[in-house]
Amino acid sequence: MYNVIQHNNRTEYVNPVGRSLSNGANGRSSVFMQDLRNLIKPGVWIIAIAFIASIAFMYGRSAFQGESQESLVEVNGVAISYQDFLQVYQDTYARYREELQEEISPQLEQYLKSQVLMQMVRNELLWQETKKAEIKVGEEEVKEAARETMRPFGSQEAFVRFLEYRHILYSEVEEDIKKQLAINKLTQAIKSSTAVTEEELKDYWITQNERIGVSYIIVKPEKYKDEIEATKEELQEYYQEYKEDFRVPEKVKVDYILIKPDDFADKVSEVSKEELENYYQKNLSYFSIAEERRASHILIQIAAPANPED
């Protein structure tokens, strides 16, 4: 069984072994929202959602009359039974399955369970606070909300047949609508008392949507060196764990390497004449030889000796 502890700005659900599930003050959106959003005008859809939850509670009580009501959650001493939770969950499960037209996955099933439980706890907490605040609801408000609740059923007669099928009294419906109207007044009063400036909205939007594109970040270890103190034991332990990171690959200093073509001759596949010709044509400059001439002797003509008489 879970116990609910209400703090100033959060509600914590704690089970006997200490596991907890926390929820902010505003809670989660109702799990029944999507089912009725298109059926009821915006001003009263919350009432209809709460009404469906109330219907589930009421026919849950009727279905399990005479059986033990094991408590699943206690909200400030007020118990919510496992049977009531089961009936609300089964109703929600059926609605989702009808909407999806397929089997519900185990992940979605767990999600629905948590949402139903949170919504039930939230409703009870709000109702307790509403009673403390002594919020009043007029009879005309209840009648108007009841008329809006009947709209999805097409007529009052169809609505009454639905109640009879569920073994629910109309007076119980009115009481639950009255509760939800009081809760709505409380939540509206809380919202209207909290003023948010344009600057605060702008700052919030920037905080939630600001993005920075980064290719890489340079971090200089020496900048943080003085902030870290490590013992010899810690250094040794780190070294042993990441020894491979400090391994230096083997290195060889070489002045030159002698390669003999004959050593690789047997590893080269046979080369065709066409390949040789192509290679030769592409590398003519490599095979070019400077012009050479061969001579057996070279005659050099020299001037005749001068006549002494001249």
LINMO-V576567 format. One line per field, one symbol per residue. phi: phi as a letter, one per 30 degrees, with the letter a starting at -180 (. if undefined). psi: psi as a letter, one per 40 degrees, with the letter a starting at -180 (. if undefined). burial: + if it has 9 or more other ideal C-beta (glycine too) atoms within 8 Angstrom, else -. A space follows every 10 residues. Layout:
# LINMO-V576567
phi = ???
psi = ???
burial = ???
This chain:
# LINMO-V576567
phi = .ccccccdba bccbcecjdb bcbdddicdd dceddcedcb dedbdddddd ddddeddddd dddcejcdcd dcbcchjcdc dddddddddd ddeddddddd hadddedddd dddddddddd dddddddddd dddhdcbddd dddddddddd eddjaddddd ddddddhcdd dddddddddd dddddddddd dddcccdddd ddddddddcd bbcbdabccc eddceddccb dddddddddd dceddcdcdd bbcbdabccc eddcddccdd cddddddddd ddbeddcdbd dbbcbdabdb dbdddddddd
psi = iiihhhadei hhhhideeii hihideaiih eedddededi iddedddddd dddddddded dddeheihgh hdihhfehih iddddddddd dddddddddd fiihiddddd dddddddddd dddddddddd ddefhihidd dddddddddd deediddddd dddddefhid dddddddddd dddddddddd ddehhhiddd ddddddddeh ihhhdihhhh dddedeehhh iddddddddd dfdddehhih ihhhdihhhh ddeedeehih hidddddddd defdddeihi hiihhdihhh hiiiiihdd.
burial = ++++-----+ +++++----- --+---++-+ +++--+---+ ---+++++++ ++++++++++ ++-+----+- +++++---++ +++++++++- +++-+++--- ---+---++- -+++++++++ ++++++++++ ------+--- ++--++-+++ -++----+++ -++--+-+-- -+++-+++++ +++++++--- ---------- +--------- ---------- ---------- ----+--++- ---------- ---------- ---+------ -----+---+ ---------- ---------- ----------
